[in-house]
Amino acid sequence: MKWLYNLGHIVVNEVELPNGRRCDVIGYDESGRIIIIEVKASVSDFRNDEKGVVTLNSVTFFIFC
């Protein structure tokens, strides 16, 4: 969250998206750029996540870490 904040984004955690799914961290800036970060505890956590690749037209970046 601090990384996005230092880049000039407004940052919020645990946000419900319009499609009903939740994201761990979302940041947006004055230009309208949106970055979603999904945090995983392990490779198996990533593989078992039902979200898969999120396709949201308004998202500029989607980052798994």
PDB file of N, CA, C and O in Angstrom:
ATOM      1  N   MET A   1       0.818  -1.184   0.000  1.00  0.00           N
ATOM      2  CA  MET A   1       0.000   0.000   0.000  1.00  0.00           C
ATOM      3  C   MET A   1       0.868   1.256   0.000  1.00  0.00           C
ATOM      4  O   MET A   1       0.547   2.244  -0.661  1.00  0.00           O
ATOM      5  N   LYS A   2       1.958   1.208   0.740  1.00  0.00           N
ATOM      6  CA  LYS A   2       2.839   2.367   0.810  1.00  0.00           C
ATOM      7  C   LYS A   2       3.446   2.680  -0.559  1.00  0.00           C
ATOM      8  O   LYS A   2       3.628   3.845  -0.912  1.00  0.00           O
ATOM      9  N   TRP A   3       3.759   1.625  -1.331  1.00  0.00           N
ATOM     10  CA  TRP A   3       4.323   1.801  -2.673  1.00  0.00           C
ATOM     11  C   TRP A   3       3.365   2.601  -3.549  1.00  0.00           C
ATOM     12  O   TRP A   3       3.785   3.552  -4.209  1.00  0.00           O
ATOM     13  N   LEU A   4       2.090   2.233  -3.566  1.00  0.00           N
ATOM     14  CA  LEU A   4       1.108   2.969  -4.372  1.00  0.00           C
ATOM     15  C   LEU A   4       0.929   4.386  -3.859  1.00  0.00           C
ATOM     16  O   LEU A   4       0.857   5.331  -4.646  1.00  0.00           O
ATOM     17  N   TYR A   5       0.859   4.538  -2.554  1.00  0.00           N
ATOM     18  CA  TYR A   5       0.703   5.860  -1.957  1.00  0.00           C
ATOM     19  C   TYR A   5       1.871   6.772  -2.351  1.00  0.00           C
ATOM     20  O   TYR A   5       1.672   7.943  -2.675  1.00  0.00           O
ATOM     21  N   ASN A   6       3.081   6.226  -2.318  1.00  0.00           N
ATOM     22  CA  ASN A   6       4.255   7.012  -2.694  1.00  0.00           C
ATOM     23  C   ASN A   6       4.262   7.375  -4.171  1.00  0.00           C
ATOM     24  O   ASN A   6       4.916   8.341  -4.563  1.00  0.00           O
ATOM     25  N   LEU A   7       3.544   6.617  -4.997  1.00  0.00           N
ATOM     26  CA  LEU A   7       3.398   6.944  -6.418  1.00  0.00           C
ATOM     27  C   LEU A   7       2.295   7.973  -6.669  1.00  0.00           C
ATOM     28  O   LEU A   7       2.060   8.365  -7.812  1.00  0.00           O
ATOM     29  N   GLY A   8       1.623   8.408  -5.608  1.00  0.00           N
ATOM     30  CA  GLY A   8       0.590   9.421  -5.737  1.00  0.00           C
ATOM     31  C   GLY A   8      -0.824   8.880  -5.864  1.00  0.00           C
ATOM     32  O   GLY A   8      -1.737   9.617  -6.237  1.00  0.00           O
ATOM     33  N   HIS A   9      -1.018   7.599  -5.559  1.00  0.00           N
ATOM     34  CA  HIS A   9      -2.342   6.989  -5.653  1.00  0.00           C
ATOM     35  C   HIS A   9      -3.108   7.127  -4.331  1.00  0.00           C
ATOM     36  O   HIS A   9      -2.510   7.190  -3.256  1.00  0.00           O
ATOM     37  N   ILE A  10      -4.408   7.172  -4.429  1.00  0.00           N
ATOM     38  CA  ILE A  10      -5.269   6.994  -3.264  1.00  0.00           C
ATOM     39  C   ILE A  10      -5.418   5.488  -3.125  1.00  0.00           C
ATOM     40  O   ILE A  10      -5.729   4.811  -4.106  1.00  0.00           O
ATOM     41  N   VAL A  11      -5.205   4.946  -1.931  1.00  0.00           N
ATOM     42  CA  VAL A  11      -5.119   3.503  -1.744  1.00  0.00           C
ATOM     43  C   VAL A  11      -6.157   3.037  -0.726  1.00  0.00           C
ATOM     44  O   VAL A  11      -6.348   3.652   0.323  1.00  0.00           O
ATOM     45  N   VAL A  12      -6.825   1.926  -1.067  1.00  0.00           N
ATOM     46  CA  VAL A  12      -7.819   1.322  -0.173  1.00  0.00           C
ATOM     47  C   VAL A  12      -7.599  -0.184  -0.193  1.00  0.00           C
ATOM     48  O   VAL A  12      -7.246  -0.745  -1.231  1.00  0.00           O
ATOM     49  N   ASN A  13      -7.803  -0.842   0.941  1.00  0.00           N
ATOM     50  CA  ASN A  13      -7.682  -2.300   0.962  1.00  0.00           C
ATOM     51  C   ASN A  13      -9.042  -2.968   1.176  1.00  0.00           C
ATOM     52  O   ASN A  13      -9.982  -2.357   1.685  1.00  0.00           O
ATOM     53  N   GLU A  14      -9.117  -4.242   0.771  1.00  0.00           N
ATOM     54  CA  GLU A  14     -10.327  -5.053   0.905  1.00  0.00           C
ATOM     55  C   GLU A  14     -11.553  -4.356   0.308  1.00  0.00           C
ATOM     56  O   GLU A  14     -12.474  -3.969   1.027  1.00  0.00           O
ATOM     57  N   VAL A  15     -11.546  -4.208  -0.999  1.00  0.00           N
ATOM     58  CA  VAL A  15     -12.608  -3.492  -1.706  1.00  0.00           C
ATOM     59  C   VAL A  15     -13.466  -4.475  -2.496  1.00  0.00           C
ATOM     60  O   VAL A  15     -12.939  -5.355  -3.177  1.00  0.00           O
ATOM     61  N   GLU A  16     -14.783  -4.328  -2.409  1.00  0.00           N
ATOM     62  CA  GLU A  16     -15.671  -5.126  -3.250  1.00  0.00           C
ATOM     63  C   GLU A  16     -15.817  -4.423  -4.594  1.00  0.00           C
ATOM     64  O   GLU A  16     -16.141  -3.237  -4.659  1.00  0.00           O
ATOM     65  N   LEU A  17     -15.574  -5.167  -5.657  1.00  0.00           N
ATOM     66  CA  LEU A  17     -15.627  -4.632  -7.014  1.00  0.00           C
ATOM     67  C   LEU A  17     -17.049  -4.723  -7.564  1.00  0.00           C
ATOM     68  O   LEU A  17     -17.879  -5.446  -7.012  1.00  0.00           O
ATOM     69  N   PRO A  18     -17.336  -3.997  -8.646  1.00  0.00           N
ATOM     70  CA  PRO A  18     -18.685  -4.029  -9.235  1.00  0.00           C
ATOM     71  C   PRO A  18     -19.150  -5.423  -9.653  1.00  0.00           C
ATOM     72  O   PRO A  18     -20.352  -5.684  -9.708  1.00  0.00           O
ATOM     73  N   ASN A  19     -18.197  -6.328  -9.949  1.00  0.00           N
ATOM     74  CA  ASN A  19     -18.579  -7.684 -10.348  1.00  0.00           C
ATOM     75  C   ASN A  19     -18.803  -8.602  -9.147  1.00  0.00           C
ATOM     76  O   ASN A  19     -19.015  -9.802  -9.322  1.00  0.00           O
ATOM     77  N   GLY A  20     -18.760  -8.051  -7.918  1.00  0.00           N
ATOM     78  CA  GLY A  20     -19.023  -8.825  -6.712  1.00  0.00           C
ATOM     79  C   GLY A  20     -17.784  -9.452  -6.099  1.00  0.00           C
ATOM     80  O   GLY A  20     -17.842  -9.931  -4.966  1.00  0.00           O
ATOM     81  N   ARG A  21     -16.678  -9.465  -6.801  1.00  0.00           N
ATOM     82  CA  ARG A  21     -15.441 -10.007  -6.254  1.00  0.00           C
ATOM     83  C   ARG A  21     -14.762  -8.970  -5.388  1.00  0.00           C
ATOM     84  O   ARG A  21     -15.081  -7.782  -5.447  1.00  0.00           O
ATOM     85  N   ARG A  22     -13.810  -9.438  -4.574  1.00  0.00           N
ATOM     86  CA  ARG A  22     -13.075  -8.530  -3.693  1.00  0.00           C
ATOM     87  C   ARG A  22     -11.609  -8.501  -4.122  1.00  0.00           C
ATOM     88  O   ARG A  22     -11.073  -9.496  -4.612  1.00  0.00           O
ATOM     89  N   CYS A  23     -10.980  -7.361  -3.933  1.00  0.00           N
ATOM     90  CA  CYS A  23      -9.540  -7.280  -4.192  1.00  0.00           C
ATOM     91  C   CYS A  23      -8.850  -6.871  -2.897  1.00  0.00           C
ATOM     92  O   CYS A  23      -9.443  -6.225  -2.033  1.00  0.00           O
ATOM     93  N   ASP A  24      -7.592  -7.259  -2.786  1.00  0.00           N
ATOM     94  CA  ASP A  24      -6.833  -6.964  -1.564  1.00  0.00           C
ATOM     95  C   ASP A  24      -6.473  -5.487  -1.460  1.00  0.00           C
ATOM     96  O   ASP A  24      -6.654  -4.876  -0.407  1.00  0.00           O
ATOM     97  N   VAL A  25      -5.965  -4.913  -2.549  1.00  0.00           N
ATOM     98  CA  VAL A  25      -5.561  -3.502  -2.547  1.00  0.00           C
ATOM     99  C   VAL A  25      -5.932  -2.891  -3.887  1.00  0.00           C
ATOM    100  O   VAL A  25      -5.726  -3.504  -4.934  1.00  0.00           O
ATOM    101  N   ILE A  26      -6.478  -1.684  -3.854  1.00  0.00           N
ATOM    102  CA  ILE A  26      -6.757  -0.947  -5.086  1.00  0.00           C
ATOM    103  C   ILE A  26      -6.242   0.473  -4.904  1.00  0.00           C
ATOM    104  O   ILE A  26      -6.403   1.083  -3.846  1.00  0.00           O
ATOM    105  N   GLY A  27      -5.622   0.981  -5.957  1.00  0.00           N
ATOM    106  CA  GLY A  27      -5.126   2.350  -5.933  1.00  0.00           C
ATOM    107  C   GLY A  27      -5.532   3.066  -7.203  1.00  0.00           C
ATOM    108  O   GLY A  27      -5.573   2.461  -8.274  1.00  0.00           O
ATOM    109  N   TYR A  28      -5.829   4.339  -7.094  1.00  0.00           N
ATOM    110  CA  TYR A  28      -6.141   5.138  -8.284  1.00  0.00           C
ATOM    111  C   TYR A  28      -5.524   6.514  -8.127  1.00  0.00           C
ATOM    112  O   TYR A  28      -5.339   7.022  -7.021  1.00  0.00           O
ATOM    113  N   ASP A  29      -5.205   7.109  -9.297  1.00  0.00           N
ATOM    114  CA  ASP A  29      -4.565   8.418  -9.263  1.00  0.00           C
ATOM    115  C   ASP A  29      -5.408   9.456  -9.994  1.00  0.00           C
ATOM    116  O   ASP A  29      -6.478   9.141 -10.515  1.00  0.00           O
ATOM    117  N   GLU A  30      -4.923  10.691 -10.029  1.00  0.00           N
ATOM    118  CA  GLU A  30      -5.671  11.799 -10.620  1.00  0.00           C
ATOM    119  C   GLU A  30      -5.937  11.617 -12.107  1.00  0.00           C
ATOM    120  O   GLU A  30      -6.912  12.155 -12.633  1.00  0.00           O
ATOM    121  N   SER A  31      -5.073  10.858 -12.792  1.00  0.00           N
ATOM    122  CA  SER A  31      -5.258  10.650 -14.234  1.00  0.00           C
ATOM    123  C   SER A  31      -6.285   9.562 -14.526  1.00  0.00           C
ATOM    124  O   SER A  31      -6.627   9.333 -15.686  1.00  0.00           O
ATOM    125  N   GLY A  32      -6.780   8.890 -13.489  1.00  0.00           N
ATOM    126  CA  GLY A  32      -7.765   7.837 -13.682  1.00  0.00           C
ATOM    127  C   GLY A  32      -7.173   6.451 -13.782  1.00  0.00           C
ATOM    128  O   GLY A  32      -7.899   5.484 -14.013  1.00  0.00           O
ATOM    129  N   ARG A  33      -5.869   6.334 -13.613  1.00  0.00           N
ATOM    130  CA  ARG A  33      -5.219   5.019 -13.665  1.00  0.00           C
ATOM    131  C   ARG A  33      -5.598   4.226 -12.419  1.00  0.00           C
ATOM    132  O   ARG A  33      -5.538   4.741 -11.302  1.00  0.00           O
ATOM    133  N   ILE A  34      -5.987   2.974 -12.618  1.00  0.00           N
ATOM    134  CA  ILE A  34      -6.391   2.098 -11.520  1.00  0.00           C
ATOM    135  C   ILE A  34      -5.453   0.905 -11.484  1.00  0.00           C
ATOM    136  O   ILE A  34      -5.186   0.285 -12.513  1.00  0.00           O
ATOM    137  N   ILE A  35      -4.954   0.586 -10.300  1.00  0.00           N
ATOM    138  CA  ILE A  35      -4.094  -0.574 -10.099  1.00  0.00           C
ATOM    139  C   ILE A  35      -4.721  -1.440  -9.010  1.00  0.00           C
ATOM    140  O   ILE A  35      -5.032  -0.953  -7.923  1.00  0.00           O
ATOM    141  N   ILE A  36      -4.904  -2.733  -9.310  1.00  0.00           N
ATOM    142  CA  ILE A  36      -5.397  -3.694  -8.330  1.00  0.00           C
ATOM    143  C   ILE A  36      -4.265  -4.639  -7.994  1.00  0.00           C
ATOM    144  O   ILE A  36      -3.586  -5.145  -8.888  1.00  0.00           O
ATOM    145  N   ILE A  37      -4.057  -4.880  -6.708  1.00  0.00           N
ATOM    146  CA  ILE A  37      -3.032  -5.830  -6.259  1.00  0.00           C
ATOM    147  C   ILE A  37      -3.733  -6.939  -5.488  1.00  0.00           C
ATOM    148  O   ILE A  37      -4.495  -6.683  -4.556  1.00  0.00           O
ATOM    149  N   GLU A  38      -3.463  -8.165  -5.891  1.00  0.00           N
ATOM    150  CA  GLU A  38      -3.999  -9.354  -5.239  1.00  0.00           C
ATOM    151  C   GLU A  38      -2.825 -10.069  -4.579  1.00  0.00           C
ATOM    152  O   GLU A  38      -1.880 -10.463  -5.261  1.00  0.00           O
ATOM    153  N   VAL A  39      -2.876 -10.239  -3.271  1.00  0.00           N
ATOM    154  CA  VAL A  39      -1.779 -10.829  -2.517  1.00  0.00           C
ATOM    155  C   VAL A  39      -2.067 -12.306  -2.263  1.00  0.00           C
ATOM    156  O   VAL A  39      -3.155 -12.667  -1.815  1.00  0.00           O
ATOM    157  N   LYS A  40      -1.094 -13.144  -2.551  1.00  0.00           N
ATOM    158  CA  LYS A  40      -1.214 -14.586  -2.341  1.00  0.00           C
ATOM    159  C   LYS A  40      -0.141 -15.040  -1.359  1.00  0.00           C
ATOM    160  O   LYS A  40       0.981 -14.535  -1.381  1.00  0.00           O
ATOM    161  N   ALA A  41      -0.484 -15.988  -0.504  1.00  0.00           N
ATOM    162  CA  ALA A  41       0.450 -16.493   0.503  1.00  0.00           C
ATOM    163  C   ALA A  41       1.398 -17.534  -0.060  1.00  0.00           C
ATOM    164  O   ALA A  41       2.485 -17.743   0.480  1.00  0.00           O
ATOM    165  N   SER A  42       0.994 -18.195  -1.148  1.00  0.00           N
ATOM    166  CA  SER A  42       1.825 -19.255  -1.724  1.00  0.00           C
ATOM    167  C   SER A  42       1.425 -19.494  -3.176  1.00  0.00           C
ATOM    168  O   SER A  42       0.416 -18.971  -3.650  1.00  0.00           O
ATOM    169  N   VAL A  43       2.225 -20.286  -3.867  1.00  0.00           N
ATOM    170  CA  VAL A  43       1.907 -20.655  -5.249  1.00  0.00           C
ATOM    171  C   VAL A  43       0.609 -21.449  -5.291  1.00  0.00           C
ATOM    172  O   VAL A  43      -0.209 -21.246  -6.188  1.00  0.00           O
ATOM    173  N   SER A  44       0.408 -22.351  -4.332  1.00  0.00           N
ATOM    174  CA  SER A  44      -0.826 -23.140  -4.316  1.00  0.00           C
ATOM    175  C   SER A  44      -2.041 -22.249  -4.052  1.00  0.00           C
ATOM    176  O   SER A  44      -3.117 -22.495  -4.596  1.00  0.00           O
ATOM    177  N   ASP A  45      -1.878 -21.229  -3.233  1.00  0.00           N
ATOM    178  CA  ASP A  45      -2.955 -20.268  -2.997  1.00  0.00           C
ATOM    179  C   ASP A  45      -3.326 -19.576  -4.313  1.00  0.00           C
ATOM    180  O   ASP A  45      -4.506 -19.408  -4.620  1.00  0.00           O
ATOM    181  N   PHE A  46      -2.318 -19.179  -5.081  1.00  0.00           N
ATOM    182  CA  PHE A  46      -2.543 -18.546  -6.379  1.00  0.00           C
ATOM    183  C   PHE A  46      -3.266 -19.496  -7.331  1.00  0.00           C
ATOM    184  O   PHE A  46      -4.224 -19.100  -7.994  1.00  0.00           O
ATOM    185  N   ARG A  47      -2.814 -20.737  -7.400  1.00  0.00           N
ATOM    186  CA  ARG A  47      -3.406 -21.713  -8.318  1.00  0.00           C
ATOM    187  C   ARG A  47      -4.835 -22.083  -7.944  1.00  0.00           C
ATOM    188  O   ARG A  47      -5.645 -22.385  -8.820  1.00  0.00           O
ATOM    189  N   ASN A  48      -5.153 -22.063  -6.648  1.00  0.00           N
ATOM    190  CA  ASN A  48      -6.492 -22.456  -6.197  1.00  0.00           C
ATOM    191  C   ASN A  48      -7.477 -21.298  -6.127  1.00  0.00           C
ATOM    192  O   ASN A  48      -8.651 -21.501  -5.815  1.00  0.00           O
ATOM    193  N   ASP A  49      -7.016 -20.099  -6.411  1.00  0.00           N
ATOM    194  CA  ASP A  49      -7.890 -18.928  -6.354  1.00  0.00           C
ATOM    195  C   ASP A  49      -8.905 -18.989  -7.487  1.00  0.00           C
ATOM    196  O   ASP A  49      -8.533 -19.124  -8.652  1.00  0.00           O
ATOM    197  N   GLU A  50     -10.171 -18.891  -7.148  1.00  0.00           N
ATOM    198  CA  GLU A  50     -11.234 -18.963  -8.151  1.00  0.00           C
ATOM    199  C   GLU A  50     -11.346 -17.692  -8.980  1.00  0.00           C
ATOM    200  O   GLU A  50     -12.053 -17.674  -9.987  1.00  0.00           O
ATOM    201  N   LYS A  51     -10.659 -16.630  -8.573  1.00  0.00           N
ATOM    202  CA  LYS A  51     -10.748 -15.379  -9.316  1.00  0.00           C
ATOM    203  C   LYS A  51     -10.099 -15.494 -10.680  1.00  0.00           C
ATOM    204  O   LYS A  51     -10.575 -14.920 -11.659  1.00  0.00           O
ATOM    205  N   GLY A  52      -8.991 -16.254 -10.736  1.00  0.00           N
ATOM    206  CA  GLY A  52      -8.270 -16.365 -12.000  1.00  0.00           C
ATOM    207  C   GLY A  52      -7.846 -14.993 -12.474  1.00  0.00           C
ATOM    208  O   GLY A  52      -7.512 -14.129 -11.664  1.00  0.00           O
ATOM    209  N   VAL A  53      -7.855 -14.790 -13.749  1.00  0.00           N
ATOM    210  CA  VAL A  53      -7.511 -13.487 -14.308  1.00  0.00           C
ATOM    211  C   VAL A  53      -8.765 -12.631 -14.325  1.00  0.00           C
ATOM    212  O   VAL A  53      -9.766 -12.988 -14.946  1.00  0.00           O
ATOM    213  N   VAL A  54      -8.701 -11.529 -13.656  1.00  0.00           N
ATOM    214  CA  VAL A  54      -9.833 -10.617 -13.580  1.00  0.00           C
ATOM    215  C   VAL A  54      -9.844  -9.743 -14.817  1.00  0.00           C
ATOM    216  O   VAL A  54      -8.823  -9.155 -15.175  1.00  0.00           O
ATOM    217  N   THR A  55     -10.974  -9.654 -15.463  1.00  0.00           N
ATOM    218  CA  THR A  55     -11.083  -8.781 -16.629  1.00  0.00           C
ATOM    219  C   THR A  55     -12.045  -7.654 -16.304  1.00  0.00           C
ATOM    220  O   THR A  55     -13.263  -7.828 -16.324  1.00  0.00           O
ATOM    221  N   LEU A  56     -11.488  -6.521 -16.011  1.00  0.00           N
ATOM    222  CA  LEU A  56     -12.267  -5.326 -15.736  1.00  0.00           C
ATOM    223  C   LEU A  56     -11.813  -4.259 -16.716  1.00  0.00           C
ATOM    224  O   LEU A  56     -10.627  -3.932 -16.769  1.00  0.00           O
ATOM    225  N   ASN A  57     -12.719  -3.723 -17.477  1.00  0.00           N
ATOM    226  CA  ASN A  57     -12.362  -2.750 -18.505  1.00  0.00           C
ATOM    227  C   ASN A  57     -11.695  -1.503 -17.959  1.00  0.00           C
ATOM    228  O   ASN A  57     -10.912  -0.867 -18.665  1.00  0.00           O
ATOM    229  N   SER A  58     -11.982  -1.142 -16.731  1.00  0.00           N
ATOM    230  CA  SER A  58     -11.467   0.120 -16.200  1.00  0.00           C
ATOM    231  C   SER A  58     -10.142  -0.031 -15.459  1.00  0.00           C
ATOM    232  O   SER A  58      -9.603   0.962 -14.971  1.00  0.00           O
ATOM    233  N   VAL A  59      -9.603  -1.243 -15.363  1.00  0.00           N
ATOM    234  CA  VAL A  59      -8.358  -1.462 -14.613  1.00  0.00           C
ATOM    235  C   VAL A  59      -7.165  -1.292 -15.534  1.00  0.00           C
ATOM    236  O   VAL A  59      -7.109  -1.891 -16.608  1.00  0.00           O
ATOM    237  N   THR A  60      -6.203  -0.467 -15.110  1.00  0.00           N
ATOM    238  CA  THR A  60      -4.994  -0.232 -15.890  1.00  0.00           C
ATOM    239  C   THR A  60      -3.982  -1.355 -15.666  1.00  0.00           C
ATOM    240  O   THR A  60      -3.384  -1.850 -16.621  1.00  0.00           O
ATOM    241  N   PHE A  61      -3.788  -1.758 -14.409  1.00  0.00           N
ATOM    242  CA  PHE A  61      -2.859  -2.831 -14.061  1.00  0.00           C
ATOM    243  C   PHE A  61      -3.513  -3.762 -13.059  1.00  0.00           C
ATOM    244  O   PHE A  61      -4.258  -3.317 -12.186  1.00  0.00           O
ATOM    245  N   PHE A  62      -3.236  -5.062 -13.183  1.00  0.00           N
ATOM    246  CA  PHE A  62      -3.667  -6.048 -12.193  1.00  0.00           C
ATOM    247  C   PHE A  62      -2.433  -6.834 -11.824  1.00  0.00           C
ATOM    248  O   PHE A  62      -1.840  -7.494 -12.677  1.00  0.00           O
ATOM    249  N   ILE A  63      -2.033  -6.773 -10.554  1.00  0.00           N
ATOM    250  CA  ILE A  63      -0.773  -7.346 -10.110  1.00  0.00           C
ATOM    251  C   ILE A  63      -1.034  -8.445  -9.083  1.00  0.00           C
ATOM    252  O   ILE A  63      -1.719  -8.223  -8.085  1.00  0.00           O
ATOM    253  N   PHE A  64      -0.479  -9.641  -9.339  1.00  0.00           N
ATOM    254  CA  PHE A  64      -0.473 -10.711  -8.329  1.00  0.00           C
ATOM    255  C   PHE A  64       0.876 -10.694  -7.646  1.00  0.00           C
ATOM    256  O   PHE A  64       1.906 -10.584  -8.311  1.00  0.00           O
ATOM    257  N   CYS A  65       0.887 -10.801  -6.320  1.00  0.00           N
ATOM    258  CA  CYS A  65       2.155 -10.896  -5.601  1.00  0.00           C
ATOM    259  C   CYS A  65       2.009 -11.802  -4.406  1.00  0.00           C
ATOM    260  O   CYS A  65       2.972 -12.011  -3.669  1.00  0.00           O
TER     261      CYS A  65
END
